[in-house]
Amino acid sequence: MRDMKKRKEIIEQSDADMVISVHQNFCPLPSKRGGTVFFDKSSDCGRELAQSIQKNLNAMKECVKANEALAGDYYMLKCTKNPSVIVECGFLSNADDEALLITAEYQKSVAYAIFKGAVTYFA
């Protein structure tokens, strides 16, 4: 939790317009695939940001399963007034996702999808 509180301090001290926390997912069901964006259910702005990023993740040529942005109950989504999302780029528990996640090309595609989603959110 100390790490999370430090992240909150950094966010509060910055002049950020949004918070995007990037992660890799894991699930006991190896069939789970693809990127998923989480938002705080009480944040309309967070939901809009998440949906914008999710739309761009789903549009990636590597996307084999379109996912929906989901409400999540995570500290990083609730600790700040800024629109906040958690982007899970894929499942390390899925061999196909894991193979993609370690490639520079896929990493760049995901980064660009996140960027496009953030820019679209502010447009």
PyMOL commands that place a pseudoatom at each C-alpha (Angstrom):
pseudoatom trace, name=CA, resn=MET, resi=1, chain=A, elem=C, hetatm=0, pos=[0.000, 0.000, 0.000]
pseudoatom trace, name=CA, resn=ARG, resi=2, chain=A, elem=C, hetatm=0, pos=[2.943, 2.319, 0.603]
pseudoatom trace, name=CA, resn=ASP, resi=3, chain=A, elem=C, hetatm=0, pos=[3.728, 2.183, -3.115]
pseudoatom trace, name=CA, resn=MET, resi=4, chain=A, elem=C, hetatm=0, pos=[0.139, 3.125, -3.946]
pseudoatom trace, name=CA, resn=LYS, resi=5, chain=A, elem=C, hetatm=0, pos=[0.217, 6.071, -1.559]
pseudoatom trace, name=CA, resn=LYS, resi=6, chain=A, elem=C, hetatm=0, pos=[3.444, 7.259, -3.170]
pseudoatom trace, name=CA, resn=ARG, resi=7, chain=A, elem=C, hetatm=0, pos=[1.790, 7.058, -6.581]
pseudoatom trace, name=CA, resn=LYS, resi=8, chain=A, elem=C, hetatm=0, pos=[-1.108, 9.114, -5.236]
pseudoatom trace, name=CA, resn=GLU, resi=9, chain=A, elem=C, hetatm=0, pos=[1.331, 11.755, -3.972]
pseudoatom trace, name=CA, resn=ILE, resi=10, chain=A, elem=C, hetatm=0, pos=[3.024, 11.927, -7.367]
pseudoatom trace, name=CA, resn=ILE, resi=11, chain=A, elem=C, hetatm=0, pos=[-0.336, 12.300, -9.108]
pseudoatom trace, name=CA, resn=GLU, resi=12, chain=A, elem=C, hetatm=0, pos=[-1.467, 15.018, -6.715]
pseudoatom trace, name=CA, resn=GLN, resi=13, chain=A, elem=C, hetatm=0, pos=[1.795, 16.943, -7.077]
pseudoatom trace, name=CA, resn=SER, resi=14, chain=A, elem=C, hetatm=0, pos=[1.675, 16.823, -10.853]
pseudoatom trace, name=CA, resn=ASP, resi=15, chain=A, elem=C, hetatm=0, pos=[-0.569, 18.886, -13.015]
pseudoatom trace, name=CA, resn=ALA, resi=16, chain=A, elem=C, hetatm=0, pos=[-1.928, 15.799, -14.760]
pseudoatom trace, name=CA, resn=ASP, resi=17, chain=A, elem=C, hetatm=0, pos=[-5.183, 15.924, -16.673]
pseudoatom trace, name=CA, resn=MET, resi=18, chain=A, elem=C, hetatm=0, pos=[-5.658, 12.165, -16.377]
pseudoatom trace, name=CA, resn=VAL, resi=19, chain=A, elem=C, hetatm=0, pos=[-4.125, 9.050, -14.880]
pseudoatom trace, name=CA, resn=ILE, resi=20, chain=A, elem=C, hetatm=0, pos=[-3.365, 6.036, -17.058]
pseudoatom trace, name=CA, resn=SER, resi=21, chain=A, elem=C, hetatm=0, pos=[-1.884, 3.082, -15.207]
pseudoatom trace, name=CA, resn=VAL, resi=22, chain=A, elem=C, hetatm=0, pos=[-0.544, 0.383, -17.552]
pseudoatom trace, name=CA, resn=HIS, resi=23, chain=A, elem=C, hetatm=0, pos=[-0.398, -3.282, -16.537]
pseudoatom trace, name=CA, resn=GLN, resi=24, chain=A, elem=C, hetatm=0, pos=[-0.408, -6.856, -17.803]
pseudoatom trace, name=CA, resn=ASN, resi=25, chain=A, elem=C, hetatm=0, pos=[-3.292, -9.069, -16.730]
pseudoatom trace, name=CA, resn=PHE, resi=26, chain=A, elem=C, hetatm=0, pos=[-3.405, -12.636, -15.403]
pseudoatom trace, name=CA, resn=CYS, resi=27, chain=A, elem=C, hetatm=0, pos=[-6.328, -15.022, -15.074]
pseudoatom trace, name=CA, resn=PRO, resi=28, chain=A, elem=C, hetatm=0, pos=[-6.528, -18.691, -14.073]
pseudoatom trace, name=CA, resn=LEU, resi=29, chain=A, elem=C, hetatm=0, pos=[-8.564, -19.252, -17.240]
pseudoatom trace, name=CA, resn=PRO, resi=30, chain=A, elem=C, hetatm=0, pos=[-5.970, -19.340, -20.033]
pseudoatom trace, name=CA, resn=SER, resi=31, chain=A, elem=C, hetatm=0, pos=[-8.678, -18.639, -22.613]
pseudoatom trace, name=CA, resn=LYS, resi=32, chain=A, elem=C, hetatm=0, pos=[-8.977, -14.994, -21.489]
pseudoatom trace, name=CA, resn=ARG, resi=33, chain=A, elem=C, hetatm=0, pos=[-7.376, -12.663, -24.041]
pseudoatom trace, name=CA, resn=GLY, resi=34, chain=A, elem=C, hetatm=0, pos=[-6.901, -9.098, -25.068]
pseudoatom trace, name=CA, resn=GLY, resi=35, chain=A, elem=C, hetatm=0, pos=[-6.607, -5.664, -23.610]
pseudoatom trace, name=CA, resn=THR, resi=36, chain=A, elem=C, hetatm=0, pos=[-9.116, -4.399, -21.079]
pseudoatom trace, name=CA, resn=VAL, resi=37, chain=A, elem=C, hetatm=0, pos=[-9.495, -0.936, -19.605]
pseudoatom trace, name=CA, resn=PHE, resi=38, chain=A, elem=C, hetatm=0, pos=[-10.917, -0.398, -16.115]
pseudoatom trace, name=CA, resn=PHE, resi=39, chain=A, elem=C, hetatm=0, pos=[-12.518, 2.743, -14.681]
pseudoatom trace, name=CA, resn=ASP, resi=40, chain=A, elem=C, hetatm=0, pos=[-14.160, 3.801, -11.416]
pseudoatom trace, name=CA, resn=LYS, resi=41, chain=A, elem=C, hetatm=0, pos=[-17.909, 3.287, -11.755]
pseudoatom trace, name=CA, resn=SER, resi=42, chain=A, elem=C, hetatm=0, pos=[-18.624, 6.623, -10.057]
pseudoatom trace, name=CA, resn=SER, resi=43, chain=A, elem=C, hetatm=0, pos=[-16.544, 8.590, -12.582]
pseudoatom trace, name=CA, resn=ASP, resi=44, chain=A, elem=C, hetatm=0, pos=[-18.270, 9.565, -15.816]
pseudoatom trace, name=CA, resn=CYS, resi=45, chain=A, elem=C, hetatm=0, pos=[-15.023, 11.089, -17.086]
pseudoatom trace, name=CA, resn=GLY, resi=46, chain=A, elem=C, hetatm=0, pos=[-13.108, 7.938, -16.193]
pseudoatom trace, name=CA, resn=ARG, resi=47, chain=A, elem=C, hetatm=0, pos=[-15.667, 5.831, -18.043]
pseudoatom trace, name=CA, resn=GLU, resi=48, chain=A, elem=C, hetatm=0, pos=[-15.418, 8.039, -21.137]
pseudoatom trace, name=CA, resn=LEU, resi=49, chain=A, elem=C, hetatm=0, pos=[-11.619, 7.875, -21.079]
pseudoatom trace, name=CA, resn=ALA, resi=50, chain=A, elem=C, hetatm=0, pos=[-11.704, 4.096, -20.616]
pseudoatom trace, name=CA, resn=GLN, resi=51, chain=A, elem=C, hetatm=0, pos=[-14.165, 3.630, -23.471]
pseudoatom trace, name=CA, resn=SER, resi=52, chain=A, elem=C, hetatm=0, pos=[-12.054, 5.796, -25.758]
pseudoatom trace, name=CA, resn=ILE, resi=53, chain=A, elem=C, hetatm=0, pos=[-8.903, 3.814, -25.014]
pseudoatom trace, name=CA, resn=GLN, resi=54, chain=A, elem=C, hetatm=0, pos=[-10.757, 0.482, -25.209]
pseudoatom trace, name=CA, resn=LYS, resi=55, chain=A, elem=C, hetatm=0, pos=[-12.128, 1.390, -28.637]
pseudoatom trace, name=CA, resn=ASN, resi=56, chain=A, elem=C, hetatm=0, pos=[-8.586, 1.969, -29.885]
pseudoatom trace, name=CA, resn=LEU, resi=57, chain=A, elem=C, hetatm=0, pos=[-7.260, -1.236, -28.328]
pseudoatom trace, name=CA, resn=ASN, resi=58, chain=A, elem=C, hetatm=0, pos=[-10.077, -3.148, -30.021]
pseudoatom trace, name=CA, resn=ALA, resi=59, chain=A, elem=C, hetatm=0, pos=[-9.191, -1.520, -33.360]
pseudoatom trace, name=CA, resn=MET, resi=60, chain=A, elem=C, hetatm=0, pos=[-5.603, -2.788, -33.285]
pseudoatom trace, name=CA, resn=LYS, resi=61, chain=A, elem=C, hetatm=0, pos=[-4.770, -5.229, -36.080]
pseudoatom trace, name=CA, resn=GLU, resi=62, chain=A, elem=C, hetatm=0, pos=[-3.536, -7.702, -33.447]
pseudoatom trace, name=CA, resn=CYS, resi=63, chain=A, elem=C, hetatm=0, pos=[-6.860, -7.629, -31.600]
pseudoatom trace, name=CA, resn=VAL, resi=64, chain=A, elem=C, hetatm=0, pos=[-8.505, -11.055, -31.761]
pseudoatom trace, name=CA, resn=LYS, resi=65, chain=A, elem=C, hetatm=0, pos=[-11.134, -10.383, -29.098]
pseudoatom trace, name=CA, resn=ALA, resi=66, chain=A, elem=C, hetatm=0, pos=[-12.861, -7.054, -28.650]
pseudoatom trace, name=CA, resn=ASN, resi=67, chain=A, elem=C, hetatm=0, pos=[-13.399, -6.325, -24.978]
pseudoatom trace, name=CA, resn=GLU, resi=68, chain=A, elem=C, hetatm=0, pos=[-15.515, -3.742, -23.188]
pseudoatom trace, name=CA, resn=ALA, resi=69, chain=A, elem=C, hetatm=0, pos=[-14.224, -1.175, -20.741]
pseudoatom trace, name=CA, resn=LEU, resi=70, chain=A, elem=C, hetatm=0, pos=[-15.171, -2.364, -17.271]
pseudoatom trace, name=CA, resn=ALA, resi=71, chain=A, elem=C, hetatm=0, pos=[-15.878, -0.749, -13.932]
pseudoatom trace, name=CA, resn=GLY, resi=72, chain=A, elem=C, hetatm=0, pos=[-13.282, -1.786, -11.384]
pseudoatom trace, name=CA, resn=ASP, resi=73, chain=A, elem=C, hetatm=0, pos=[-12.858, -1.320, -7.663]
pseudoatom trace, name=CA, resn=TYR, resi=74, chain=A, elem=C, hetatm=0, pos=[-9.157, -0.453, -7.509]
pseudoatom trace, name=CA, resn=TYR, resi=75, chain=A, elem=C, hetatm=0, pos=[-7.316, 2.056, -5.346]
pseudoatom trace, name=CA, resn=MET, resi=76, chain=A, elem=C, hetatm=0, pos=[-5.637, 3.761, -8.304]
pseudoatom trace, name=CA, resn=LEU, resi=77, chain=A, elem=C, hetatm=0, pos=[-9.029, 4.528, -9.814]
pseudoatom trace, name=CA, resn=LYS, resi=78, chain=A, elem=C, hetatm=0, pos=[-10.390, 6.104, -6.642]
pseudoatom trace, name=CA, resn=CYS, resi=79, chain=A, elem=C, hetatm=0, pos=[-7.394, 7.893, -5.151]
pseudoatom trace, name=CA, resn=THR, resi=80, chain=A, elem=C, hetatm=0, pos=[-7.555, 11.035, -7.264]
pseudoatom trace, name=CA, resn=LYS, resi=81, chain=A, elem=C, hetatm=0, pos=[-10.098, 13.425, -8.706]
pseudoatom trace, name=CA, resn=ASN, resi=82, chain=A, elem=C, hetatm=0, pos=[-8.493, 13.095, -12.137]
pseudoatom trace, name=CA, resn=PRO, resi=83, chain=A, elem=C, hetatm=0, pos=[-10.095, 10.783, -14.694]
pseudoatom trace, name=CA, resn=SER, resi=84, chain=A, elem=C, hetatm=0, pos=[-8.244, 7.531, -14.034]
pseudoatom trace, name=CA, resn=VAL, resi=85, chain=A, elem=C, hetatm=0, pos=[-8.013, 4.232, -15.863]
pseudoatom trace, name=CA, resn=ILE, resi=86, chain=A, elem=C, hetatm=0, pos=[-6.087, 1.002, -15.602]
pseudoatom trace, name=CA, resn=VAL, resi=87, chain=A, elem=C, hetatm=0, pos=[-5.083, -0.441, -18.961]
pseudoatom trace, name=CA, resn=GLU, resi=88, chain=A, elem=C, hetatm=0, pos=[-4.452, -4.179, -18.925]
pseudoatom trace, name=CA, resn=CYS, resi=89, chain=A, elem=C, hetatm=0, pos=[-2.578, -4.746, -22.194]
pseudoatom trace, name=CA, resn=GLY, resi=90, chain=A, elem=C, hetatm=0, pos=[-3.181, -8.479, -22.386]
pseudoatom trace, name=CA, resn=PHE, resi=91, chain=A, elem=C, hetatm=0, pos=[-3.088, -11.684, -20.376]
pseudoatom trace, name=CA, resn=LEU, resi=92, chain=A, elem=C, hetatm=0, pos=[0.250, -13.163, -19.390]
pseudoatom trace, name=CA, resn=SER, resi=93, chain=A, elem=C, hetatm=0, pos=[-1.739, -16.306, -18.580]
pseudoatom trace, name=CA, resn=ASN, resi=94, chain=A, elem=C, hetatm=0, pos=[-2.627, -16.711, -22.272]
pseudoatom trace, name=CA, resn=ALA, resi=95, chain=A, elem=C, hetatm=0, pos=[0.246, -18.025, -24.395]
pseudoatom trace, name=CA, resn=ASP, resi=96, chain=A, elem=C, hetatm=0, pos=[-0.815, -16.071, -27.488]
pseudoatom trace, name=CA, resn=ASP, resi=97, chain=A, elem=C, hetatm=0, pos=[-1.165, -12.801, -25.579]
pseudoatom trace, name=CA, resn=GLU, resi=98, chain=A, elem=C, hetatm=0, pos=[2.123, -13.398, -23.798]
pseudoatom trace, name=CA, resn=ALA, resi=99, chain=A, elem=C, hetatm=0, pos=[3.882, -13.944, -27.125]
pseudoatom trace, name=CA, resn=LEU, resi=100, chain=A, elem=C, hetatm=0, pos=[2.506, -10.618, -28.373]
pseudoatom trace, name=CA, resn=LEU, resi=101, chain=A, elem=C, hetatm=0, pos=[3.247, -8.727, -25.171]
pseudoatom trace, name=CA, resn=ILE, resi=102, chain=A, elem=C, hetatm=0, pos=[6.976, -9.385, -25.414]
pseudoatom trace, name=CA, resn=THR, resi=103, chain=A, elem=C, hetatm=0, pos=[7.330, -7.974, -28.930]
pseudoatom trace, name=CA, resn=ALA, resi=104, chain=A, elem=C, hetatm=0, pos=[8.352, -4.378, -29.522]
pseudoatom trace, name=CA, resn=GLU, resi=105, chain=A, elem=C, hetatm=0, pos=[5.846, -4.075, -32.364]
pseudoatom trace, name=CA, resn=TYR, resi=106, chain=A, elem=C, hetatm=0, pos=[2.903, -5.016, -30.151]
pseudoatom trace, name=CA, resn=GLN, resi=107, chain=A, elem=C, hetatm=0, pos=[4.125, -2.789, -27.334]
pseudoatom trace, name=CA, resn=LYS, resi=108, chain=A, elem=C, hetatm=0, pos=[4.262, 0.145, -29.752]
pseudoatom trace, name=CA, resn=SER, resi=109, chain=A, elem=C, hetatm=0, pos=[0.784, -0.678, -31.058]
pseudoatom trace, name=CA, resn=VAL, resi=110, chain=A, elem=C, hetatm=0, pos=[-0.633, -0.740, -27.543]
pseudoatom trace, name=CA, resn=ALA, resi=111, chain=A, elem=C, hetatm=0, pos=[1.122, 2.500, -26.623]
pseudoatom trace, name=CA, resn=TYR, resi=112, chain=A, elem=C, hetatm=0, pos=[-0.250, 4.172, -29.737]
pseudoatom trace, name=CA, resn=ALA, resi=113, chain=A, elem=C, hetatm=0, pos=[-3.770, 2.885, -29.040]
pseudoatom trace, name=CA, resn=ILE, resi=114, chain=A, elem=C, hetatm=0, pos=[-3.588, 4.312, -25.517]
pseudoatom trace, name=CA, resn=PHE, resi=115, chain=A, elem=C, hetatm=0, pos=[-2.283, 7.608, -26.894]
pseudoatom trace, name=CA, resn=LYS, resi=116, chain=A, elem=C, hetatm=0, pos=[-5.028, 7.807, -29.531]
pseudoatom trace, name=CA, resn=GLY, resi=117, chain=A, elem=C, hetatm=0, pos=[-7.669, 7.018, -26.940]
pseudoatom trace, name=CA, resn=ALA, resi=118, chain=A, elem=C, hetatm=0, pos=[-6.405, 9.759, -24.639]
pseudoatom trace, name=CA, resn=VAL, resi=119, chain=A, elem=C, hetatm=0, pos=[-6.236, 12.316, -27.449]
pseudoatom trace, name=CA, resn=THR, resi=120, chain=A, elem=C, hetatm=0, pos=[-9.727, 11.381, -28.640]
pseudoatom trace, name=CA, resn=TYR, resi=121, chain=A, elem=C, hetatm=0, pos=[-11.035, 11.758, -25.091]
pseudoatom trace, name=CA, resn=PHE, resi=122, chain=A, elem=C, hetatm=0, pos=[-9.840, 15.366, -25.020]
pseudoatom trace, name=CA, resn=ALA, resi=123, chain=A, elem=C, hetatm=0, pos=[-11.035, 16.210, -28.545]
for i in range(1, 123): cmd.bond("trace and resi %d" % i, "trace and resi %d" % (i + 1))
show_as sticks, trace
zoom trace
